[in-house]
Amino acid sequence: MIKTLAVITVIITLLLLSLVSVPVHHLYPKHSGNWLSIFPLGIFVFALSKLNHVIEQGVLVEQVRWIELLNLNFTLRLDGLSIFFVLLISGVGFLIFNYANGYLKGDKNKGLFYLYLSLFTTAMLGVVMSGNLIVLFIFWELTSLSSYLLIGYYHDSEESRKSALMAMLVTVTGGLFMLSGFILLGNEVGSYELADIFKSSNLLSESKLKPIIAILILIGAITKSAQFPFHFWLPKAMAAPAPVSAFLHSTTMVKAGIFLIARLTPMFADTEVWRLPLIHIGAITMVYGALFAIIQNDMKKVLAYTTVSALGIMTMLLGIGTTISIQAAMVFLLAHALYKGTLFMVTGNIDHETGTRDLSVLSGLGKLMPFTFYSAALASLSMAGVIPFFGFIAKEIIYGAAFSSPLASGLIGFLTFSTGVMFTGIAFEFGYKIFTGKEASTPKKPHEAPLSMLIGPIVMATLGLLGGVFSEQLAQPILHHSSSQILNVEKVLKLGIWHGFTFIFGLSVLTLVFGYVLYRIRGNILSRALKSKLNELFGPEHLYNKSIISLLELAKKQTLFFQSGILKNYFIVIISTFLILTWYQILQKGQFPSLQSFEELTHLRWYEIVFVLIMIIGLVNTITAKSRLISIVSLGLIGYGTAAIFLYFGGPDIAMTQFLVETLTIVIFVLTLNLLPKFLPIANSSKLKYMGLSLLFGATLTMLLLWIHTLPTPSPVKDFYAQSSYLLAKGRNVVNVILVDFRGLDTMGEIVVLAVTSIGILSILKYRLRN
């Protein structure tokens, strides 16, 4: 524990950034992104300043007391795993803020874009720095909300709105499963603090709920990281602007699921229910994503499906759970972020300057867009795994982890190699084909992107090269310590370009050879795929679309049934539901309420008998009346009789409330009599049905009230209010004290609701009168 609150200040600073984003854009519309990028840059520098502390001491924790009643703390922690993600998020975030400044030049909503982007950055940093499960969940859901706003940024487009809704529904649904797992985990361990949970692994191992907890948390992780069968939301999210795709869908948001798996692996690594699903789902997603990337024409969709595949690789490696596989997952996570973020920004440049993302028509852009070509070439070489790029180091360690897997190493190795071949074929498309050859005709005359859109891809692509050449100096320390947080790694991670002519090196060479062959024949594969409509095959997305249609139909039918607009139907549904549930409980337990004696009911005072007779007369008149006016007056007799009973039994405040309500109700009814339709005749069968339901309801309530009257009613809450209302709130009327003092916020909320409702009614009336 440290005394300063520097880490918490980071979150507060980013929240302030969200608030000032729109004003800053109004003040500096041309350079708002450049000014706002100072915040993520400052966080990057802050994380670098804490790196040595984390490496030497292991963890840095800050904690603020939050909800004492629930024993919840707002805890943030920096360790090898979280600081790696903080550096990645803030570093790439700095570049994306600047990139978006040029990409959205002239966009009237750019200030809102930076607001959403700042919220997302805050949420993502909160996820990776959370030291408490509940805090983690709150930030987790904030990533879903902010990504919804970013994906649907082009809100005039139906595709953007649908894609944003799809991403929200899938990830939030998974988040609810994850929350259930968190609650069960916290209850089993007795704490939601990660530090306590890690210390209590033995306690959790003895729990029968451990497999269920593992499954629930995994559902949340695989939905967020777009694993099969929940992968379909990620390609659809490409409707977002290029800066969003480069940041959320290649570097940050989709890695949140990977982070969660990595964070909780120490607790569940020995559980087959955790490891086996990760291996199988990851392997399926890896191959599925790569295959679908091959048969796409749109650059963003190709990159989206390769991202799905890459996330599958990371998931599978974490599931394998060996030292080398954990290290491979962290190395590949960094390599993928560098080259994929670059390629998304390159795609944004090409789309921005040519007006198209169609790979089948793009070529010859190298001379017209030399800096974009440079970035694409370096990123593609890293993606293909060419020496001396960081992607080559990642590819070799991935192959080593796959072929040494304790489970089906041959099959996993072959699938991983095949995926690498497909990645290489796609890399040739992005780094070579579209920039060489004859210049193609495009909707816009191609030219180089502005400087603000070049800095990001150039820096990230160059880092992919420098990271390979100087991997031991630049990447090894942080990657080793991030791996150590996932698994207590004894073997030090060694990164290097050359390890001799090994089996793995031979596979790397074959990957390039077969990848080039695939690149040469990809045109034929693509044309056949389009003819056979492989992209329209039945799959999870189809099920999602069908389920949404079915959900809307169900909502429509149940609304028509329950919200019919006929008041008596509402009463019938409410009363019937009450009766069914009440009698179900009574009959299930086989114990009828004991009513004991009716002696107290026979000792009635004369005025009680008078009030009851008046209410009975009002009831009979209400049922038999042929005039609304008589019915209203008769109902008033019942209400006033009830108020009089309250008055005589020592409840003057309740009685006054009842008097006022009855008076107001009668006045309103009388004023609106002329506007009401005539009495509708009711069939005798319906009368009998309504009468039977009413009598059963009344008899049931009478029985329950008599039964409750016979039960002992010790109430510490009642005693507390009776003793404390005057001592603490200086009021003798207990009910008033409860409403105004003890439940002050509730009462204020109710008043606000009534005020808002009144304003709404007044607005509707004024609108109607004006028309």
C-alpha positions in Angstrom: 0.0 0.0 0.0 1.3 3.5 -0.8 0.3 6.8 0.7 0.0 8.8 -2.4 -3.0 8.4 -4.8 -1.2 8.8 -8.1 -2.9 5.9 -9.8 -6.3 7.0 -8.8 -5.4 10.5 -10.0 -4.8 9.0 -13.4 -8.5 7.9 -13.6 -9.7 11.2 -12.3 -7.6 13.1 -14.8 -9.0 11.1 -17.7 -12.6 11.7 -16.5 -11.8 15.4 -16.5 -10.4 15.0 -20.0 -13.8 13.7 -21.0 -15.5 16.7 -19.5 -13.3 19.2 -21.3 -13.2 17.5 -24.7 -16.1 19.4 -26.2 -15.0 22.9 -24.8 -11.4 22.3 -26.0 -12.7 21.4 -29.5 -14.7 24.6 -29.6 -11.7 26.6 -28.6 -9.2 24.9 -30.9 -11.3 23.2 -33.6 -8.3 22.5 -35.9 -5.9 21.1 -33.2 -8.2 19.8 -30.5 -6.9 16.3 -30.9 -3.3 17.4 -30.6 -4.1 19.3 -27.3 -6.2 16.4 -25.9 -3.5 13.9 -26.7 -1.3 15.4 -24.0 -3.4 13.5 -21.4 -2.7 10.0 -22.6 0.9 11.0 -23.3 1.2 12.1 -19.6 -0.2 8.8 -18.5 2.3 6.9 -20.6 5.1 8.9 -19.0 3.6 8.3 -15.6 3.5 4.5 -16.3 7.1 4.5 -17.4 8.1 6.3 -14.2 6.5 3.5 -12.2 7.9 0.7 -14.3 11.1 0.2 -12.2 9.1 0.2 -9.0 6.8 -2.5 -10.4 9.7 -4.6 -11.7 11.6 -4.4 -8.4 8.8 -4.6 -5.9 6.1 -6.5 -7.9 3.0 -4.5 -7.2 1.8 -1.0 -6.4 -1.6 -0.7 -4.8 -3.8 2.2 -3.9 -7.1 1.9 -2.0 -9.9 4.3 -1.0 -12.7 3.2 1.3 -15.9 3.2 -0.8 -19.0 1.4 0.5 -18.3 0.5 4.2 -21.6 -1.3 4.6 -20.7 -3.8 1.9 -17.0 -3.7 2.8 -16.2 -2.5 -0.7 -13.0 -0.5 -1.6 -12.1 1.4 -4.7 -8.8 -0.4 -5.3 -6.4 0.1 -8.2 -3.1 -1.8 -8.7 -0.2 -1.7 -11.0 1.7 -4.9 -11.5 3.6 -6.4 -14.4 0.4 -7.3 -16.2 -1.6 -4.1 -15.7 1.3 -1.7 -16.3 2.0 -3.5 -19.7 -1.6 -2.8 -20.7 -1.5 0.8 -19.3 1.6 1.5 -21.5 -0.1 0.0 -24.5 -3.4 1.8 -24.0 -1.9 5.2 -23.3 0.8 5.0 -25.9 -1.4 3.9 -28.7 -4.1 6.3 -27.4 -1.7 9.3 -27.8 -1.2 8.4 -31.4 -4.9 7.8 -32.0 -5.9 11.2 -30.6 -3.6 12.8 -33.1 -4.6 10.6 -36.0 -8.3 11.3 -35.4 -7.6 15.0 -35.5 -6.7 14.7 -39.2 -9.1 11.9 -40.1 -12.1 13.8 -38.8 -11.0 17.2 -40.1 -14.1 19.4 -40.6 -16.4 16.9 -38.8 -18.9 19.0 -36.8 -19.2 16.3 -34.1 -15.5 15.8 -33.5 -15.7 17.2 -30.0 -18.2 14.5 -29.1 -15.9 11.9 -30.7 -13.1 13.0 -28.3 -15.6 12.8 -25.4 -16.4 9.2 -26.3 -12.8 8.3 -26.9 -11.7 9.8 -23.6 -14.5 7.9 -21.7 -13.4 4.7 -23.4 -9.7 5.3 -22.5 -10.7 5.9 -18.9 -12.8 2.8 -18.8 -10.1 0.6 -20.4 -7.4 1.9 -18.0 -9.8 1.3 -15.1 -10.3 -2.3 -16.2 -6.6 -3.1 -16.3 -5.8 -1.3 -13.1 -8.7 -2.6 -11.0 -7.8 -4.3 -7.8 -11.4 -5.1 -6.9 -13.8 -7.3 -8.9 -16.7 -4.9 -8.5 -14.6 -1.9 -9.6 -13.4 -4.0 -12.6 -17.0 -4.8 -13.6 -18.0 -1.1 -13.5 -15.2 -0.1 -15.8 -15.9 -3.2 -17.9 -19.4 -2.0 -18.6 -18.2 1.5 -19.2 -16.1 0.1 -22.0 -19.2 -1.4 -23.6 -21.1 1.9 -23.2 -18.4 4.1 -24.6 -17.6 1.6 -27.5 -21.3 1.7 -28.3 -21.1 5.5 -28.7 -17.9 5.2 -30.8 -19.1 2.4 -33.1 -22.3 4.3 -33.7 -20.5 7.6 -34.2 -22.0 7.9 -37.7 -25.5 7.8 -36.2 -27.1 8.8 -39.5 -26.1 5.4 -40.9 -28.5 2.5 -40.1 -25.5 0.1 -40.4 -23.6 2.0 -37.7 -26.6 2.0 -35.4 -27.2 -1.7 -35.9 -23.5 -2.5 -35.5 -23.3 -0.5 -32.3 -26.4 -2.2 -30.8 -25.0 -5.6 -31.8 -21.7 -5.0 -30.0 -23.5 -3.6 -26.9 -26.0 -6.5 -26.6 -23.3 -9.2 -27.0 -20.7 -7.7 -24.7 -23.2 -6.5 -22.0 -24.9 -9.9 -22.0 -21.6 -11.5 -21.5 -20.8 -9.0 -18.8 -23.9 -10.0 -16.8 -22.7 -13.6 -16.8 -19.3 -12.4 -15.7 -20.8 -10.3 -12.8 -22.6 -13.5 -11.6 -19.2 -15.2 -11.5 -17.6 -12.3 -9.7 -20.4 -12.3 -7.0 -20.0 -16.1 -6.5 -16.3 -15.8 -6.4 -16.4 -13.0 -3.9 -18.8 -14.9 -1.7 -16.7 -18.0 -1.7 -13.5 -16.2 -0.9 -15.1 -13.6 1.4 -13.7 -10.7 -0.4 -13.8 -8.9 -3.8 -10.2 -7.7 -3.5 -7.9 -9.4 -6.0 -5.1 -9.5 -3.5 -7.3 -11.5 -1.1 -8.6 -13.7 -3.9 -5.0 -14.7 -5.0 -4.1 -15.5 -1.4 -7.2 -17.7 -1.1 -6.7 -20.1 -4.0 -6.8 -23.1 -1.7 -10.1 -22.0 -0.3 -11.6 -21.7 -3.8 -10.1 -25.1 -4.8 -12.3 -26.7 -2.1 -15.5 -25.1 -3.4 -18.0 -27.0 -5.5 -18.9 -23.8 -7.2 -15.4 -23.3 -8.8 -16.4 -24.8 -12.2 -19.5 -22.7 -12.4 -17.6 -19.6 -11.5 -15.0 -20.4 -14.1 -17.7 -20.8 -16.8 -19.5 -17.7 -15.9 -16.4 -15.5 -16.0 -15.3 -17.1 -19.3 -18.5 -16.2 -21.0 -17.9 -12.6 -20.2 -14.3 -12.8 -21.4 -15.0 -14.6 -24.7 -17.9 -12.3 -25.6 -15.7 -9.2 -25.1 -12.7 -10.7 -27.0 -14.9 -11.8 -29.9 -14.4 -15.5 -29.6 -16.5 -18.0 -31.5 -19.5 -18.2 -31.5 -19.7 -14.5 -30.3 -17.1 -13.2 -32.8 -19.6 -11.7 -35.3 -20.0 -8.4 -33.6 -16.3 -7.4 -34.3 -16.4 -7.4 -38.1 -19.7 -5.5 -38.0 -18.1 -2.9 -35.7 -15.9 -1.9 -38.6 -18.8 0.6 -39.5 -16.9 2.8 -37.0 -14.4 5.4 -38.1 -10.8 4.2 -38.7 -9.4 5.7 -35.5 -12.0 3.6 -33.5 -11.1 0.4 -35.4 -7.3 1.1 -34.8 -7.8 1.7 -31.1 -10.7 -0.4 -29.9 -10.8 -3.3 -32.2 -7.1 -4.1 -32.6 -5.4 -2.8 -29.5 -7.6 -2.2 -26.5 -11.3 -3.2 -26.1 -11.0 -6.7 -27.6 -7.9 -7.3 -25.5 -10.0 -6.7 -22.4 -11.2 -10.3 -22.5 -7.7 -11.5 -22.9 -6.6 -9.4 -20.0 -9.4 -10.8 -17.8 -8.4 -14.4 -18.7 -4.8 -13.6 -18.0 -5.6 -11.8 -14.7 -7.7 -14.7 -13.3 -5.6 -17.6 -14.7 -3.7 -18.0 -11.4 -7.0 -18.8 -9.7 -8.3 -21.3 -12.4 -5.2 -22.6 -14.2 -5.6 -26.0 -12.5 -9.3 -26.3 -13.5 -10.1 -28.3 -16.6 -13.3 -26.3 -17.0 -11.2 -23.2 -17.5 -8.3 -24.6 -19.6 -10.1 -26.9 -22.0 -12.7 -24.3 -23.2 -10.0 -21.8 -23.8 -7.9 -24.2 -25.9 -10.9 -25.4 -28.0 -12.7 -22.1 -28.4 -9.4 -20.3 -29.1 -8.3 -22.9 -31.7 -11.7 -22.8 -33.5 -11.7 -18.9 -33.5 -8.1 -18.9 -34.7 -8.9 -20.9 -37.8 -12.4 -19.6 -38.4 -11.2 -16.0 -38.4 -8.3 -16.6 -40.7 -10.4 -18.5 -43.2 -13.1 -15.8 -43.3 -10.4 -13.1 -43.7 -9.2 -14.8 -46.9 -12.6 -14.5 -48.5 -13.2 -10.8 -47.9 -12.7 -7.9 -50.2 -13.1 -5.0 -47.8 -9.8 -4.0 -46.2 -11.4 -3.3 -42.8 -13.3 -6.6 -42.8 -10.1 -8.5 -43.7 -8.3 -6.9 -40.8 -11.3 -7.5 -38.5 -11.4 -11.2 -39.2 -7.6 -11.5 -38.8 -8.1 -9.7 -35.4 -10.7 -12.3 -34.5 -8.2 -15.0 -35.4 -5.4 -13.3 -33.5 -7.5 -13.1 -30.4 -8.2 -16.8 -30.8 -4.5 -17.5 -30.8 -4.0 -15.5 -27.6 -7.0 -17.3 -25.9 -5.6 -20.7 -27.0 -2.1 -19.9 -25.7 -3.5 -18.8 -22.3 -5.5 -22.0 -22.2 -2.5 -24.2 -22.9 -1.1 -22.7 -19.7 2.6 -23.6 -20.0 5.4 -21.1 -19.3 6.2 -20.7 -23.0 2.6 -20.4 -24.0 1.9 -17.6 -21.4 5.0 -15.8 -22.6 4.0 -16.3 -26.2 0.6 -14.8 -25.5 2.1 -11.6 -24.1 4.7 -11.3 -26.9 2.1 -11.8 -29.6 -0.3 -9.4 -27.9 2.3 -6.6 -28.2 3.3 -7.6 -31.8 -0.3 -7.8 -32.9 -1.1 -4.4 -31.4 1.8 -2.7 -33.2 1.2 -4.1 -36.7 -2.6 -4.3 -36.6 -3.0 -0.8 -35.2 -0.7 0.4 -38.1 -2.7 -1.5 -40.7 -6.0 -0.1 -39.5 -4.6 3.4 -39.7 -3.2 2.6 -43.2 -6.6 1.5 -44.2 -8.1 4.7 -42.9 -5.5 6.7 -44.9 -6.3 4.8 -48.1 -10.1 5.1 -47.6 -9.8 8.7 -46.7 -7.7 9.6 -49.8 -9.1 7.2 -52.5 -12.7 6.8 -51.4 -12.5 3.0 -51.4 -11.3 0.0 -49.4 -11.9 -2.6 -52.0 -8.7 -4.8 -52.3 -9.7 -6.1 -55.7 -9.4 -2.6 -57.3 -6.6 -1.0 -55.3 -3.0 -1.0 -56.8 -0.2 1.3 -57.6 -0.5 3.6 -54.6 3.1 3.5 -53.6 4.4 6.5 -55.5 1.3 8.6 -54.6 1.3 7.6 -50.9 5.0 6.8 -50.0 4.8 7.3 -46.2 1.6 5.2 -46.0 3.4 2.6 -48.2 6.3 2.6 -45.7 4.0 2.0 -42.8 2.0 -0.7 -44.5 5.2 -2.5 -45.7 6.8 -2.6 -42.3 3.6 -3.6 -40.6 2.9 -6.3 -43.2 6.4 -7.7 -42.8 5.9 -7.9 -39.1 2.5 -9.6 -39.6 4.1 -12.1 -41.9 6.8 -12.8 -39.4 9.9 -11.7 -41.4 13.3 -11.3 -39.8 14.1 -8.9 -38.0 10.6 -7.7 -37.1 9.0 -8.2 -33.7 6.3 -10.2 -35.5 9.0 -12.8 -36.4 9.9 -13.2 -32.7 6.2 -13.6 -31.8 5.6 -16.2 -34.6 8.6 -18.3 -33.5 7.6 -18.4 -29.8 3.9 -19.1 -30.8 5.0 -22.1 -32.9 7.2 -23.3 -30.0 4.3 -23.0 -27.6 1.8 -24.7 -30.0 4.1 -27.7 -30.8 4.9 -28.2 -27.2 1.4 -28.2 -26.0 0.6 -30.9 -23.5 -2.8 -31.4 -25.3 -2.9 -32.4 -29.0 0.4 -30.6 -29.8 0.5 -32.0 -33.3 -3.0 -30.8 -34.2 -2.7 -27.4 -32.4 0.7 -26.9 -34.1 -0.7 -27.7 -37.6 -3.6 -25.3 -37.1 -1.3 -22.6 -35.8 1.0 -23.0 -38.8 -2.0 -22.9 -41.2 -3.2 -19.7 -39.6 0.3 -18.2 -39.9 0.2 -19.1 -43.7 -3.1 -17.3 -44.1 -1.8 -14.2 -42.2 1.2 -14.1 -44.5 -0.9 -14.3 -47.6 -3.0 -11.3 -46.4 0.2 -9.4 -45.4 1.4 -9.6 -49.1 -1.9 -8.0 -50.1 -1.6 -5.1 -47.7 2.1 -4.5 -47.9 2.8 -5.2 -51.6 -0.2 -5.5 -53.9 -2.1 -2.3 -53.3 1.1 -0.2 -53.5 2.8 -1.7 -56.5 1.8 -2.2 -60.1 -0.4 0.0 -62.3 -2.3 2.8 -60.7 -5.9 1.9 -60.4 -8.9 4.2 -61.0 -10.5 5.2 -57.6 -13.5 7.4 -56.7 -11.0 10.1 -55.5 -7.7 11.1 -56.9 -5.2 9.5 -54.6 -2.6 11.6 -52.7 -0.7 11.3 -49.5 -2.6 11.7 -46.2 -1.9 14.7 -44.0 0.9 14.6 -41.4 -1.4 14.0 -38.5 -2.6 10.8 -40.1 1.0 9.6 -40.8 2.6 10.0 -37.5 0.7 7.2 -35.9 1.2 4.5 -38.5 4.9 5.4 -39.0 5.7 5.3 -35.3 3.9 2.0 -34.7 5.4 0.4 -37.8 8.9 1.5 -36.9 8.4 0.2 -33.4 7.6 -3.2 -34.9 11.0 -3.1 -36.5 12.9 -1.7 -33.5 11.1 -4.0 -31.2 12.6 -6.9 -33.1 16.1 -5.6 -33.4 16.3 -4.4 -29.8 13.8 -6.8 -28.2 15.9 -7.7 -25.2 16.4 -4.0 -24.3 12.9 -2.7 -25.2 10.4 -5.4 -24.7 11.9 -8.2 -22.6 11.6 -6.7 -19.0 7.9 -5.7 -19.3 6.8 -8.8 -21.1 8.6 -11.1 -18.7 7.0 -9.4 -15.6 3.5 -9.4 -17.3 3.9 -13.2 -17.9 5.0 -13.7 -14.3 1.8 -12.1 -13.0 -0.2 -14.7 -15.0 1.8 -17.7 -14.1 4.6 -17.9 -11.5 7.2 -18.1 -14.3 10.6 -19.4 -13.2 12.1 -19.4 -16.7 13.2 -15.9 -17.7 11.7 -14.9 -21.0 14.4 -14.6 -23.7 13.7 -12.7 -26.8 16.0 -12.9 -29.8 16.0 -13.0 -33.6 18.4 -15.9 -34.2 18.3 -19.3 -32.5 19.9 -21.3 -35.2 18.5 -23.6 -37.9 15.8 -25.2 -35.8 12.5 -26.9 -36.6 10.7 -23.7 -35.6 12.8 -21.7 -37.9 12.1 -24.1 -40.7 8.4 -23.6 -40.1 8.9 -19.8 -40.2 10.5 -20.1 -43.7 7.7 -22.5 -44.9 5.1 -20.0 -43.6 6.5 -17.3 -45.9 6.7 -19.7 -48.9 3.2 -21.1 -48.5 1.9 -17.6 -47.7 3.2 -16.2 -51.0 1.6 -19.1 -52.8 -1.7 -18.3 -51.1 -1.3 -14.7 -52.0 -0.9 -15.7 -55.7 -4.0 -17.9 -55.7 -6.2 -15.7 -53.4 -7.9 -14.1 -56.3 -9.3 -17.5 -57.5 -10.3 -18.4 -53.9 -12.1 -15.1 -53.5 -14.0 -15.3 -56.8 -15.2 -18.8 -56.0 -16.1 -17.8 -52.4 -18.2 -14.9 -53.8 -20.0 -17.2 -56.3 -20.8 -19.8 -53.7 -21.8 -17.0 -51.3 -19.7 -18.4 -48.5 -20.1 -15.1 -46.6 -23.8 -15.7 -46.4 -23.6 -19.2 -44.8 -25.8 -20.0 -41.8 -23.9 -19.1 -38.7 -23.9 -17.4 -35.3 -24.7 -14.0 -36.8 -27.7 -15.5 -38.5 -28.9 -16.8 -35.1 -28.3 -13.4 -33.5 -30.4 -11.7 -36.2 -33.2 -14.3 -35.9 -33.2 -13.9 -32.1 -33.5 -10.1 -32.3 -36.5 -10.5 -34.7 -38.1 -13.1 -32.4 -37.4 -10.9 -29.4 -39.1 -7.9 -31.0 -42.1 -10.1 -32.1 -42.4 -11.4 -28.6 -42.2 -7.9 -27.1 -44.9 -6.8 -29.5 -47.3 -9.6 -28.7 -46.8 -9.4 -24.9 -47.3 -5.6 -25.1 -50.5 -6.1 -27.0 -51.6 -8.6 -24.4 -50.6 -6.9 -21.2 -50.8 -3.2 -22.4 -54.2 -3.5 -24.1 -55.2 0.0 -23.0 -58.3 -1.5 -21.1 -58.1 -0.8 -17.4 -60.1 -3.8 -16.3 -57.7 -6.1 -18.2 -54.8 -4.6 -16.2 -56.7 -5.3 -12.9 -57.5 -8.9 -14.1 -53.8 -9.6 -14.9 -52.5 -8.1 -11.6 -55.1 -9.8 -9.4 -54.8 -13.2 -11.2 -51.0 -13.1 -10.8 -51.3 -12.4 -7.2 -53.8 -15.2 -6.6 -51.8 -17.8 -8.5 -48.6 -17.0 -6.7 -50.3 -16.9 -3.3 -52.3 -20.1 -3.6 -49.3 -21.9 -5.3 -47.2 -21.2 -2.2 -50.0 -22.3 0.2 -50.8 -25.5 -1.7 -47.1 -26.4 -2.3 -46.4 -26.2 1.5 -49.7 -28.0 2.3 -50.1 -25.7 5.3 -53.2 -23.4 5.4 -52.9 -20.3 7.5 -54.2 -20.7 11.1 -56.8 -18.0 11.7 -57.3 -19.0 15.4 -60.1 -17.0 17.0 -62.6 -14.4 15.6 -63.3 -13.0 19.0 -61.7 -9.6 18.2 -63.9 -9.2 15.1 -67.1 -9.6 17.2 -66.2 -6.8 19.7 -66.9 -3.9 17.4 -67.7 -0.4 18.6 -70.8 1.3 17.3 -69.0 3.8 15.1 -67.0 1.0 13.5 -70.3 -0.7 12.6 -71.6 2.6 11.2 -68.6 3.1 9.0 -68.7 -0.5 7.8 -72.4 -0.1 6.9 -71.7 3.1 5.0 -68.9 1.4 3.1 -71.2 -1.5 2.3 -73.9 0.8 1.0 -71.3 2.6 -1.1 -70.1 -0.7 -2.5 -73.6 -1.9 -3.4 -74.4 1.4 -5.1 -71.1 1.4 -7.0 -71.9 -2.1 -8.4 -75.5 -1.4 -9.3 -75.3 2.2 -10.4 -76.3 3.1 -14.0 -74.8 6.6 -13.7 -71.1 7.5 -13.5 -71.9 10.3 -11.1 -73.6 7.9 -8.6 -70.7 5.5 -9.0 -68.2 8.2 -8.2 -70.1 9.4 -5.2 -70.5 5.8 -3.9 -66.8 5.1 -4.3 -66.2 8.3 -2.3 -68.3 6.8 0.5 -65.9 3.8 0.6 -62.8 6.1 0.6 -64.2 8.4 3.3 -65.2 5.5 5.4 -61.7 4.1 5.2 -60.2 7.5 6.1 -62.5 7.7 9.2 -61.3 4.3 10.4 -57.7 5.5 10.0 -58.6 8.5 12.1 -60.2 6.6 14.9 -57.3 4.2 15.1 -54.7 6.8 15.6 -53.5 7.6 12.1 -54.5 11.2 11.5 -51.8 11.9 8.9 -52.9 8.9 6.9 -56.5 9.8 7.3 -55.9 13.3 6.1 -54.0 12.0 3.1 -56.9 9.7 2.3 -59.5 12.5 2.7 -57.5 14.7 0.3 -57.0 11.9 -2.3 -60.7 11.0 -2.2 -61.8 14.7 -2.6 -59.3 15.3 -5.4 -60.3 12.1 -7.2 -64.0 13.0 -7.0 -63.4 16.5 -8.3 -61.3 15.3 -11.2 -63.8 12.6 -12.2 -66.7 15.1 -12.1 -64.7 17.5 -14.3 -64.0 14.9 -16.9 -67.5 13.2 -16.9 -68.5 14.9 -20.1 -65.4 13.7 -21.9 -65.9 10.0 -21.0 -67.7 7.6 -23.4 -71.0 6.0 -22.5 -71.4 3.0 -20.3 -70.6 -0.2 -22.2 -72.9 -3.2 -21.6 -71.3 -6.2 -19.9 -72.5 -9.7 -20.6 -73.8 -11.7 -17.7 -71.1 -14.3 -18.2 -68.4 -11.6 -17.9 -70.2 -10.2 -14.8 -70.0 -13.6 -13.2 -66.3 -14.0 -14.1 -65.4 -10.6 -12.7 -67.5 -11.1 -9.6 -65.9 -14.5 -8.9 -62.4 -13.1 -9.3 -63.3 -10.2 -7.0 -64.7 -12.4 -4.3 -61.7 -14.8 -4.5 -59.3 -11.8 -4.3 -61.2 -10.3 -1.3 -61.4 -13.6 0.5 -57.7 -14.3 0.0 -56.7 -10.9 1.3 -59.0 -11.2 4.3 -57.6 -14.6 5.1 -54.0 -13.3 4.8 -54.7 -10.3 7.0 -56.4 -12.4 9.7 -53.5 -14.8 9.5 -50.9 -12.1 9.8 -52.8 -10.7 12.8 -52.2 -14.0 14.6 -48.5 -14.1 14.0 -45.9 -12.7 16.4 -44.6 -9.4 15.0 -41.3 -8.6 16.6 -39.8 -5.7 14.6 -36.5 -4.2 15.5 -37.0 -1.7 12.7 -40.3 -0.5 14.2 -38.6 -0.2 17.7 -35.7 1.7 16.2 -37.9 4.3 14.5 -40.2 4.6 17.6 -37.2 5.3 19.8 -35.1 7.4 17.4 -37.6 9.6 15.6 -37.5 12.2 18.4 -34.0 11.7 19.6 -32.3 11.9 16.2 -34.8 13.8 14.0 -36.7 15.9 16.7 -40.0 14.8 15.4 -42.9 13.1 17.3 -44.8 11.9 14.2 -42.9 8.7 13.3 -44.3 8.4 9.8 -43.4 11.9 8.9 -39.9 11.5 10.3 -39.4 8.3 8.3 -40.5 10.0 5.1 -38.6 13.3 5.6 -35.4 12.3 7.5 -34.7 8.6 7.4 -36.0 8.1 3.9 -35.3 11.6 2.7 -33.6 10.6 -0.6 -36.4 8.2 -1.5 -39.0 10.9 -0.8 -37.0 13.4 -2.8 -36.8 10.9 -5.7 -40.6 10.4 -5.5 -41.2 14.1 -5.6 -38.9 14.5 -8.6 -40.7 11.7 -10.4 -44.1 13.4 -9.7 -42.7 16.8 -10.8 -41.3 15.3 -14.1 -44.6 13.6 -14.7 -46.5 16.8 -14.1 -44.3 18.7 -16.5 -44.8 16.0 -19.1 -48.6 16.1 -18.7 -48.6 19.9 -18.9 -46.5 19.8 -22.0 -48.9 17.3 -23.7 -51.9 19.4 -22.7 -50.3 22.5 -24.1 -49.3 20.8 -27.3 -52.8 19.5 -27.7 -54.4 22.9 -27.1 -52.0 24.6 -29.5 -53.0 22.1 -32.2 
